[in-house]
Amino acid sequence: MKYQICVSGAASGSTVTASHQLAYDLGKAIAVAGKTLTTGATVGLPWFAAQGAFSVKDREGVSVGFSPASSFREHVTVYRLPTVEFDYINFTGMAYVGRNIHLVRSSDAVITVGGRMGSLHEFATALESQKIIGVLLGSGGLADYIPTLLQNIEAPDVKNVIYDTDPARLVSKIIKALDAKYSEFKHDGTDDGINHQVTSNNNNG
């Protein structure tokens, strides 16, 4: 299945300088795996992830940006956000806060790299939406505070949070978790999406 995997991270600040290569490697790993990268169509770490995906030749996955703007013109002239690295841009017209929610809800998994308050909003939305979540430890900012945060604040489905320090390995773990989550579904268009053979076998013990 061509899962939509979001890379969430800081648009500016110290973690962009320190962890831009890690974000780039995340985007590249998602594209190499043939999955769809989703980002906030913004600058900083999400942009580096989009560049990483864009660098993969003959990639099967695509790069989709969710813009806070309502049009291409607004995206470029008002928000001053990039365009080249995206195969498709969804102009949400929801500003940043609404865009964050739409981005997360439209993704199968969310990976946090670095990050500031906007990334915290996306992380909390992913938790509440019961998404598979990846955290790239060692990337600074929010990502390195998440383990402490979850130890001190009760949150739903923390079992869905996956940690690693290596971008490619983290993406592989995310895909494995998504495969397990959707193990009873197939995506060949021959039925309603449910693998009835698997369900039948399970019912028969």
Secondary structure, 3 states (H helix, E strand, C coil): CCCEEEEEECCCCHHHHHHHHHHHHHHHHHHHCCCEEEECCCCCHHHHHHHHHHCCCCCCCCEEEEECCCCHHHHHHCCCCCCCCCCEEEECCCHHHHHHHHHHHCCCEEEEECCCHHHHHHHHHHHHCCCEEEEECCCCHHHHHHHHHHHHCCCCCHHHEEEECCHHHHHHHHHHHHHHHCCCECCCCCCCCECHHHHHHHHCC
